Amino acid sequence: MWPYTAVRWLEALYQKYADRGLAVLGFPADEFGAQEPGSNAEIQEFCAANYGERFPMFSKIVVKGVGQHPLYAALTSARPEARTLDGSDFRQKLMHIAYGIQVGEPSEILWNFEKFLIDRRGNVIERFSPEVPPDASVIGSAID
């Protein structure tokens, strides 16, 4: 499912809410199992060609740990914990099942496709864990 099915879902979310002012902004990061190994141009081309991605895709940045981009420092400071699905054990899966990945503190970005909802004034309204798909009702409700 991840990561590129999420690109398709994010594009659908963008198309659904764009006329109401929603913008989806993509920030590739290669810190999670080397899922974004290409150049910025290669990532953009791949997503557009294979998933119809039309939302803005920015340059690759560091989203956790040493060298964390100031944007993600501000986002995680504003919303220290991500909303998860009821009964989710994604964090546990990453730590114990998926090769013992070091997930860090709850305030750190857990994995690719963690999502932040920001209002028109720049306030961070919500943060969603990676396993919450962009088409989940909790995201739609938060946008509405």
VOLO-696064 format. One line per field, with one value per atom (N, C-alpha, C): residue number from 1; residue in one letter; chain; atom name; x, y, z. Coordinates in Angstrom, 3 decimals, always signed. Layout:
BEGIN
num	NUM,...
residu	A,...
chaine	A,...
atome	CA,...
x	X,...
y	Y,...
z	Z,...
***
This chain:
BEGIN
num	1,1,1,2,2,2,3,3,3,4,4,4,5,5,5,6,6,6,7,7,7,8,8,8,9,9,9,10,10,10,11,11,11,12,12,12,13,13,13,14,14,14,15,15,15,16,16,16,17,17,17,18,18,18,19,19,19,20,20,20,21,21,21,22,22,22,23,23,23,24,24,24,25,25,25,26,26,26,27,27,27,28,28,28,29,29,29,30,30,30,31,31,31,32,32,32,33,33,33,34,34,34,35,35,35,36,36,36,37,37,37,38,38,38,39,39,39,40,40,40,41,41,41,42,42,42,43,43,43,44,44,44,45,45,45,46,46,46,47,47,47,48,48,48,49,49,49,50,50,50,51,51,51,52,52,52,53,53,53,54,54,54,55,55,55,56,56,56,57,57,57,58,58,58,59,59,59,60,60,60,61,61,61,62,62,62,63,63,63,64,64,64,65,65,65,66,66,66,67,67,67,68,68,68,69,69,69,70,70,70,71,71,71,72,72,72,73,73,73,74,74,74,75,75,75,76,76,76,77,77,77,78,78,78,79,79,79,80,80,80,81,81,81,82,82,82,83,83,83,84,84,84,85,85,85,86,86,86,87,87,87,88,88,88,89,89,89,90,90,90,91,91,91,92,92,92,93,93,93,94,94,94,95,95,95,96,96,96,97,97,97,98,98,98,99,99,99,100,100,100,101,101,101,102,102,102,103,103,103,104,104,104,105,105,105,106,106,106,107,107,107,108,108,108,109,109,109,110,110,110,111,111,111,112,112,112,113,113,113,114,114,114,115,115,115,116,116,116,117,117,117,118,118,118,119,119,119,120,120,120,121,121,121,122,122,122,123,123,123,124,124,124,125,125,125,126,126,126,127,127,127,128,128,128,129,129,129,130,130,130,131,131,131,132,132,132,133,133,133,134,134,134,135,135,135,136,136,136,137,137,137,138,138,138,139,139,139,140,140,140,141,141,141,142,142,142,143,143,143,144,144,144
residu	M,M,M,W,W,W,P,P,P,Y,Y,Y,T,T,T,A,A,A,V,V,V,R,R,R,W,W,W,L,L,L,E,E,E,A,A,A,L,L,L,Y,Y,Y,Q,Q,Q,K,K,K,Y,Y,Y,A,A,A,D,D,D,R,R,R,G,G,G,L,L,L,A,A,A,V,V,V,L,L,L,G,G,G,F,F,F,P,P,P,A,A,A,D,D,D,E,E,E,F,F,F,G,G,G,A,A,A,Q,Q,Q,E,E,E,P,P,P,G,G,G,S,S,S,N,N,N,A,A,A,E,E,E,I,I,I,Q,Q,Q,E,E,E,F,F,F,C,C,C,A,A,A,A,A,A,N,N,N,Y,Y,Y,G,G,G,E,E,E,R,R,R,F,F,F,P,P,P,M,M,M,F,F,F,S,S,S,K,K,K,I,I,I,V,V,V,V,V,V,K,K,K,G,G,G,V,V,V,G,G,G,Q,Q,Q,H,H,H,P,P,P,L,L,L,Y,Y,Y,A,A,A,A,A,A,L,L,L,T,T,T,S,S,S,A,A,A,R,R,R,P,P,P,E,E,E,A,A,A,R,R,R,T,T,T,L,L,L,D,D,D,G,G,G,S,S,S,D,D,D,F,F,F,R,R,R,Q,Q,Q,K,K,K,L,L,L,M,M,M,H,H,H,I,I,I,A,A,A,Y,Y,Y,G,G,G,I,I,I,Q,Q,Q,V,V,V,G,G,G,E,E,E,P,P,P,S,S,S,E,E,E,I,I,I,L,L,L,W,W,W,N,N,N,F,F,F,E,E,E,K,K,K,F,F,F,L,L,L,I,I,I,D,D,D,R,R,R,R,R,R,G,G,G,N,N,N,V,V,V,I,I,I,E,E,E,R,R,R,F,F,F,S,S,S,P,P,P,E,E,E,V,V,V,P,P,P,P,P,P,D,D,D,A,A,A,S,S,S,V,V,V,I,I,I,G,G,G,S,S,S,A,A,A,I,I,I,D,D,D
chaine	A,A,A,A,A,A,A,A,A,A,A,A,A,A,A,A,A,A,A,A,A,A,A,A,A,A,A,A,A,A,A,A,A,A,A,A,A,A,A,A,A,A,A,A,A,A,A,A,A,A,A,A,A,A,A,A,A,A,A,A,A,A,A,A,A,A,A,A,A,A,A,A,A,A,A,A,A,A,A,A,A,A,A,A,A,A,A,A,A,A,A,A,A,A,A,A,A,A,A,A,A,A,A,A,A,A,A,A,A,A,A,A,A,A,A,A,A,A,A,A,A,A,A,A,A,A,A,A,A,A,A,A,A,A,A,A,A,A,A,A,A,A,A,A,A,A,A,A,A,A,A,A,A,A,A,A,A,A,A,A,A,A,A,A,A,A,A,A,A,A,A,A,A,A,A,A,A,A,A,A,A,A,A,A,A,A,A,A,A,A,A,A,A,A,A,A,A,A,A,A,A,A,A,A,A,A,A,A,A,A,A,A,A,A,A,A,A,A,A,A,A,A,A,A,A,A,A,A,A,A,A,A,A,A,A,A,A,A,A,A,A,A,A,A,A,A,A,A,A,A,A,A,A,A,A,A,A,A,A,A,A,A,A,A,A,A,A,A,A,A,A,A,A,A,A,A,A,A,A,A,A,A,A,A,A,A,A,A,A,A,A,A,A,A,A,A,A,A,A,A,A,A,A,A,A,A,A,A,A,A,A,A,A,A,A,A,A,A,A,A,A,A,A,A,A,A,A,A,A,A,A,A,A,A,A,A,A,A,A,A,A,A,A,A,A,A,A,A,A,A,A,A,A,A,A,A,A,A,A,A,A,A,A,A,A,A,A,A,A,A,A,A,A,A,A,A,A,A,A,A,A,A,A,A,A,A,A,A,A,A,A,A,A,A,A,A,A,A,A,A,A,A,A,A,A,A,A,A,A,A,A,A,A,A,A,A,A,A,A,A,A,A,A,A,A,A,A,A,A,A,A,A
atome	N,CA,C,N,CA,C,N,CA,C,N,CA,C,N,CA,C,N,CA,C,N,CA,C,N,CA,C,N,CA,C,N,CA,C,N,CA,C,N,CA,C,N,CA,C,N,CA,C,N,CA,C,N,CA,C,N,CA,C,N,CA,C,N,CA,C,N,CA,C,N,CA,C,N,CA,C,N,CA,C,N,CA,C,N,CA,C,N,CA,C,N,CA,C,N,CA,C,N,CA,C,N,CA,C,N,CA,C,N,CA,C,N,CA,C,N,CA,C,N,CA,C,N,CA,C,N,CA,C,N,CA,C,N,CA,C,N,CA,C,N,CA,C,N,CA,C,N,CA,C,N,CA,C,N,CA,C,N,CA,C,N,CA,C,N,CA,C,N,CA,C,N,CA,C,N,CA,C,N,CA,C,N,CA,C,N,CA,C,N,CA,C,N,CA,C,N,CA,C,N,CA,C,N,CA,C,N,CA,C,N,CA,C,N,CA,C,N,CA,C,N,CA,C,N,CA,C,N,CA,C,N,CA,C,N,CA,C,N,CA,C,N,CA,C,N,CA,C,N,CA,C,N,CA,C,N,CA,C,N,CA,C,N,CA,C,N,CA,C,N,CA,C,N,CA,C,N,CA,C,N,CA,C,N,CA,C,N,CA,C,N,CA,C,N,CA,C,N,CA,C,N,CA,C,N,CA,C,N,CA,C,N,CA,C,N,CA,C,N,CA,C,N,CA,C,N,CA,C,N,CA,C,N,CA,C,N,CA,C,N,CA,C,N,CA,C,N,CA,C,N,CA,C,N,CA,C,N,CA,C,N,CA,C,N,CA,C,N,CA,C,N,CA,C,N,CA,C,N,CA,C,N,CA,C,N,CA,C,N,CA,C,N,CA,C,N,CA,C,N,CA,C,N,CA,C,N,CA,C,N,CA,C,N,CA,C,N,CA,C,N,CA,C,N,CA,C,N,CA,C,N,CA,C,N,CA,C,N,CA,C,N,CA,C,N,CA,C,N,CA,C,N,CA,C,N,CA,C,N,CA,C,N,CA,C,N,CA,C,N,CA,C,N,CA,C,N,CA,C,N,CA,C,N,CA,C,N,CA,C,N,CA,C,N,CA,C,N,CA,C,N,CA,C
x	+0.830,+0.000,+0.864,+1.771,+2.602,+3.862,+4.506,+4.108,+3.231,+3.252,+2.666,+1.161,+0.522,-0.931,-1.366,-0.592,-0.909,-0.847,+0.061,+0.116,-1.207,-1.717,-3.000,-4.115,-4.129,-5.150,-5.032,-3.801,-3.603,-4.072,-3.823,-4.296,-5.824,-6.472,-7.937,-8.464,-7.807,-8.186,-8.039,-6.953,-6.692,-7.800,-8.146,-9.182,-10.543,-10.833,-12.127,-12.322,-11.281,-11.407,-10.724,-10.097,-9.362,-10.257,-11.484,-12.375,-12.797,-12.571,-12.868,-11.603,-10.491,-9.265,-8.216,-8.462,-7.461,-6.288,-5.112,-3.891,-3.183,-2.725,-1.907,-0.487,+0.435,+1.840,+2.658,+3.444,+4.259,+5.706,+6.257,+7.660,+8.333,+8.965,+9.629,+10.736,+10.904,+11.975,+12.502,+13.792,+14.412,+14.904,+14.347,+14.799,+14.084,+13.165,+12.314,+12.484,+13.509,+13.748,+14.137,+14.706,+15.158,+14.043,+12.843,+11.699,+11.715,+12.532,+12.606,+14.052,+14.636,+16.062,+16.400,+15.443,+15.719,+15.957,+16.276,+16.416,+15.017,+14.970,+13.678,+12.908,+13.592,+12.941,+12.437,+13.223,+12.815,+11.591,+11.548,+10.396,+9.146,+9.246,+8.097,+7.614,+8.539,+8.180,+7.516,+8.059,+7.509,+6.078,+5.868,+4.537,+3.523,+3.924,+3.009,+2.666,+3.667,+3.445,+2.661,+2.917,+2.312,+1.066,+0.902,-0.210,-1.020,-0.722,-1.500,-1.371,-0.309,-0.112,+0.006,-0.842,-0.816,-0.599,-0.644,-0.409,+1.079,+1.417,+2.826,+3.701,+4.809,+5.794,+7.069,+7.498,+8.664,+9.934,+11.057,+12.340,+12.391,+13.190,+13.406,+13.989,+13.460,+13.958,+14.121,+14.750,+14.881,+13.725,+12.932,+11.747,+11.885,+12.969,+13.184,+14.667,+15.040,+16.424,+17.336,+18.628,+19.654,+19.374,+19.389,+19.148,+17.682,+16.796,+15.356,+15.056,+14.294,+13.894,+13.063,+13.247,+12.488,+10.969,+10.474,+9.033,+8.561,+9.271,+8.849,+9.113,+10.099,+10.303,+9.089,+8.600,+7.438,+6.167,+5.984,+4.788,+4.714,+5.817,+5.811,+5.742,+6.241,+6.128,+4.671,+4.000,+2.602,+1.663,+1.963,+1.154,+2.098,+2.436,+3.446,+3.051,+1.773,+1.389,+0.403,+0.581,-0.279,-1.520,-2.605,-3.844,-3.701,-4.118,-4.022,-5.404,-5.452,-6.698,-6.958,-8.219,-8.559,-7.958,-7.304,-6.713,-5.446,-4.888,-3.690,-2.490,-1.682,-0.428,+0.730,+0.600,+1.600,+2.964,+3.007,+4.270,+4.905,+4.093,+4.609,+5.098,+4.381,+4.809,+6.169,+6.360,+7.649,+8.777,+8.518,+9.564,+9.877,+8.859,+9.063,+9.002,+8.146,+7.969,+8.829,+8.822,+9.490,+10.950,+11.726,+13.174,+13.674,+12.874,+13.323,+13.671,+12.876,+13.115,+13.043,+13.980,+13.989,+12.971,+11.870,+10.805,+10.901,+11.672,+11.840,+10.655,+10.648,+9.596,+8.294,+7.146,+5.865,+5.793,+6.570,+6.535,+7.282,+8.154,+8.898,+8.030,+8.348,+7.661,+7.911,+6.850,+6.961,+7.456,+6.868,+7.164,+6.678,+7.027,+6.524,+5.002,+4.511,+3.086,+2.371,+3.110,+2.450,+1.866,+0.671,-0.052,-0.409,-0.285,-0.661,-1.756,-2.765,-3.836,-3.632,-3.480,-3.179,-4.278,-4.784,-5.867,-5.325,-6.228,-5.865,-4.972,-4.963,-4.137,-2.781,-2.538,-1.265,-1.245,-2.402,-2.481,-2.547,-1.765,-1.785,-3.015,-3.974,-5.247,-5.168,-4.495,-4.433,-3.206,-2.807,-1.691,-2.159,-1.950,-2.422,-1.242,-1.286,-0.259,-0.224,+0.902,+1.028,-0.011,-0.477,-1.424,-2.843,-3.096,-4.412,-4.429,-5.196,-5.190,-5.867,-5.424,-6.009,-7.518,-8.082,-9.528,-10.282,-9.605,-10.262,-11.265,-12.356,-13.395,-12.886,-11.913,-11.390,-10.705,-10.101,-9.468,-10.535,-11.491,-12.580,-13.332,-13.596,-14.300,-13.474,-12.175,-11.300,-11.245,-11.244,-11.236,-12.552,-13.655,-14.979,-15.118
y	-1.194,+0.000,+1.242,+1.343,+2.526,+2.342,+3.326,+4.704,+5.261,+4.663,+5.372,+5.287,+4.333,+4.371,+5.636,+6.036,+7.262,+8.481,+8.487,+9.600,+9.669,+8.528,+8.494,+9.024,+8.594,+9.061,+10.554,+11.033,+12.464,+13.274,+12.763,+13.448,+13.486,+12.396,+12.359,+13.350,+13.429,+14.373,+15.804,+16.066,+17.378,+17.740,+16.813,+17.077,+17.298,+16.540,+16.643,+17.995,+18.509,+19.711,+20.956,+20.864,+22.001,+23.218,+23.000,+24.130,+24.833,+24.199,+24.810,+25.403,+25.362,+25.995,+25.061,+23.755,+22.832,+22.710,+22.808,+22.553,+21.375,+20.449,+19.339,+19.642,+19.624,+19.903,+18.673,+18.181,+16.994,+17.358,+16.756,+16.956,+15.593,+15.130,+13.825,+13.812,+12.657,+12.456,+11.043,+10.903,+9.598,+8.926,+9.294,+8.770,+7.493,+7.012,+5.901,+4.729,+3.955,+2.787,+3.155,+4.320,+4.778,+4.700,+5.133,+5.080,+6.176,+7.182,+8.280,+8.463,+7.463,+7.542,+8.458,+8.803,+9.564,+11.035,+11.735,+13.184,+13.797,+15.082,+15.771,+15.646,+15.827,+15.722,+14.306,+13.307,+11.913,+11.560,+12.024,+11.758,+12.396,+13.659,+14.368,+13.677,+13.337,+12.689,+11.334,+10.553,+9.232,+9.351,+10.252,+10.402,+10.928,+11.879,+12.429,+11.393,+10.652,+9.670,+8.458,+8.004,+6.760,+6.948,+8.132,+8.318,+9.564,+10.271,+11.444,+12.587,+12.592,+13.617,+14.978,+15.910,+17.274,+18.291,+17.842,+18.790,+19.126,+20.266,+20.682,+19.690,+19.326,+18.447,+19.268,+19.419,+20.236,+19.395,+20.030,+19.337,+18.433,+17.390,+16.467,+17.221,+16.924,+17.561,+16.505,+16.904,+16.049,+16.391,+15.387,+15.644,+15.203,+14.483,+14.104,+13.935,+14.167,+13.956,+15.106,+14.783,+15.780,+16.397,+17.703,+18.407,+18.602,+18.364,+18.514,+19.906,+19.932,+21.186,+22.009,+23.333,+24.179,+24.031,+23.759,+23.556,+22.393,+21.282,+20.107,+20.281,+21.057,+21.381,+22.156,+23.105,+23.895,+23.042,+22.205,+21.358,+20.402,+19.715,+18.734,+19.413,+20.626,+21.379,+21.797,+22.206,+22.639,+21.469,+20.298,+19.080,+17.939,+17.799,+16.811,+15.347,+15.052,+13.655,+13.550,+12.488,+12.245,+11.466,+11.789,+11.034,+9.707,+8.640,+7.300,+6.725,+5.614,+4.876,+4.130,+3.969,+3.200,+1.809,+1.407,+0.072,-0.083,+1.017,+0.950,+0.467,-0.328,-0.757,-0.514,+0.515,+0.817,+1.073,+1.841,+2.119,+0.814,-0.039,-1.321,-2.191,-2.173,-2.946,-2.480,-1.175,-0.654,-1.050,-1.012,-1.306,-2.791,-3.630,-5.040,-5.972,-5.686,-6.591,-6.175,-4.904,-4.417,-4.068,-5.058,-4.897,-4.053,-3.850,-3.110,-1.664,-1.001,+0.396,+1.276,+2.186,+3.157,+4.249,+4.259,+5.197,+6.507,+6.560,+7.795,+8.109,+9.322,+9.809,+10.012,+9.976,+10.210,+11.538,+12.534,+13.824,+13.810,+12.817,+12.735,+12.136,+12.498,+11.911,+10.412,+9.629,+8.179,+7.528,+7.919,+7.272,+8.180,+7.854,+8.616,+8.725,+9.763,+10.022,+10.349,+10.897,+11.533,+12.819,+13.174,+14.285,+15.343,+16.611,+17.736,+18.517,+18.905,+19.755,+21.140,+22.126,+23.494,+24.396,+25.292,+26.165,+27.324,+28.145,+29.255,+30.299,+30.310,+31.272,+30.685,+29.430,+28.801,+28.039,+27.870,+27.113,+25.617,+24.852,+23.396,+22.863,+22.345,+21.880,+20.429,+19.595,+18.163,+17.549,+16.437,+15.651,+14.203,+13.553,+12.182,+11.240,+10.127,+9.096,+8.548,+7.975,+7.459,+6.414,+5.623,+4.573,+5.088,+6.362,+6.950,+7.350,+6.644,+6.965,+8.307,+9.015,+10.322,+10.291,+9.120,+9.057,+8.642,+8.595,+8.227,+9.295,+8.874,+9.815,+10.834,+10.463,+11.422,+12.590,+12.353,+13.446,+14.322,+13.697,+14.452,+15.300,+14.734,+15.483,+16.667,+16.465,+17.559,+18.670,+18.306,+19.310,+20.073,+19.344,+19.994,+20.921
z	+0.000,+0.000,+0.000,+0.899,+1.008,+0.200,-0.334,-0.140,-1.239,-2.438,-3.570,-3.678,-3.026,-2.981,-2.265,-1.260,-0.527,-1.441,-2.414,-3.370,-4.126,-4.550,-5.266,-4.360,-3.091,-2.143,-1.886,-1.739,-1.509,-2.709,-3.904,-5.113,-5.131,-4.759,-4.711,-3.665,-2.525,-1.480,-1.997,-2.660,-3.253,-4.250,-5.134,-6.128,-5.466,-4.423,-3.746,-3.068,-2.444,-1.627,-2.207,-3.349,-3.900,-4.121,-4.570,-4.827,-3.542,-2.394,-1.094,-0.464,-1.211,-0.742,-0.169,-0.180,+0.361,-0.603,-0.056,-0.812,-0.164,-0.966,-0.494,-0.935,+0.004,-0.282,+0.080,-0.860,-0.620,-0.331,+0.713,+1.078,+1.172,+0.104,+0.152,+1.204,+1.826,+2.804,+2.613,+2.659,+2.393,+3.674,+4.803,+6.086,+6.519,+5.754,+6.158,+5.208,+5.442,+4.597,+3.178,+2.982,+1.664,+0.617,+0.986,+0.080,-0.978,-0.798,-1.770,-2.215,-2.884,-3.206,-4.386,-5.190,-6.404,-6.144,-7.234,-7.168,-7.053,-6.757,-6.677,-7.987,-9.105,-10.414,-10.673,-10.311,-10.520,-9.681,-8.450,-7.578,-8.160,-8.560,-9.129,-10.409,-11.275,-12.534,-12.291,-11.376,-11.067,-10.545,-9.586,-8.996,-10.005,-10.818,-11.824,-12.880,-13.354,-14.419,-13.943,-12.727,-12.245,-11.400,-10.801,-9.878,-10.161,-11.241,-11.609,-10.623,-9.854,-8.828,-9.481,-9.035,-9.534,-8.429,-7.178,-6.087,-6.016,-5.427,-5.376,-4.609,-5.215,-4.589,-4.437,-3.210,-2.905,-2.913,-2.695,-2.630,-1.404,-1.515,-0.421,+0.777,+1.969,+3.187,+4.279,+5.368,+6.551,+7.480,+7.854,+8.664,+10.117,+10.440,+11.834,+12.100,+13.355,+13.750,+13.372,+13.300,+12.987,+11.618,+11.564,+10.303,+9.986,+10.957,+10.709,+10.160,+9.089,+8.460,+9.457,+9.482,+10.420,+10.287,+9.082,+8.910,+9.775,+9.715,+10.485,+11.974,+12.338,+13.748,+14.271,+13.485,+13.881,+13.907,+12.890,+12.828,+14.014,+14.293,+15.383,+16.747,+16.847,+18.096,+18.328,+17.267,+17.369,+17.660,+17.115,+17.303,+17.662,+18.958,+19.347,+19.133,+19.039,+18.820,+17.672,+16.897,+15.741,+16.151,+15.495,+15.691,+14.963,+15.605,+15.026,+14.804,+14.141,+14.004,+15.300,+15.664,+16.867,+16.776,+17.838,+17.888,+17.075,+16.602,+15.759,+16.549,+15.895,+16.501,+15.528,+14.690,+13.674,+14.295,+15.376,+16.069,+16.546,+17.122,+17.603,+16.452,+15.353,+14.178,+13.694,+13.621,+13.158,+14.100,+15.398,+16.374,+16.459,+16.383,+16.680,+15.474,+14.557,+13.419,+12.235,+11.925,+10.727,+11.009,+11.343,+11.415,+12.578,+13.619,+14.774,+14.490,+13.687,+13.316,+14.558,+14.680,+15.776,+15.450,+16.177,+15.856,+16.616,+17.695,+18.449,+19.338,+19.798,+20.692,+19.922,+20.627,+19.942,+19.197,+19.623,+18.947,+17.615,+17.405,+16.152,+15.049,+13.817,+12.672,+12.717,+12.635,+12.759,+11.472,+10.340,+9.065,+7.955,+6.721,+5.575,+5.618,+5.038,+4.876,+6.181,+7.140,+8.267,+7.699,+8.124,+7.510,+8.553,+8.169,+9.021,+8.321,+9.074,+8.557,+9.150,+8.277,+8.680,+8.135,+8.987,+8.525,+7.694,+7.210,+6.316,+6.988,+8.313,+9.054,+9.453,+9.093,+9.416,+10.725,+11.358,+12.606,+12.312,+13.036,+12.867,+13.604,+12.848,+13.381,+13.846,+13.051,+13.371,+12.728,+13.284,+12.762,+12.721,+11.599,+11.415,+11.202,+11.881,+11.767,+10.341,+9.933,+8.569,+8.182,+9.150,+8.775,+8.590,+8.885,+8.625,+7.148,+6.328,+4.898,+4.632,+3.599,+3.287,+3.050,+2.734,+2.527,+3.791,+4.937,+6.198,+6.608,+7.205,+7.610,+8.625,+9.468,+10.452,+9.763,+8.609,+7.876,+7.213,+6.563,+5.946,+6.954,+8.126,+9.190,+9.659,+9.809,+10.251,+9.210,+7.924,+6.861,+6.847,+6.956,+6.966,+8.156
***
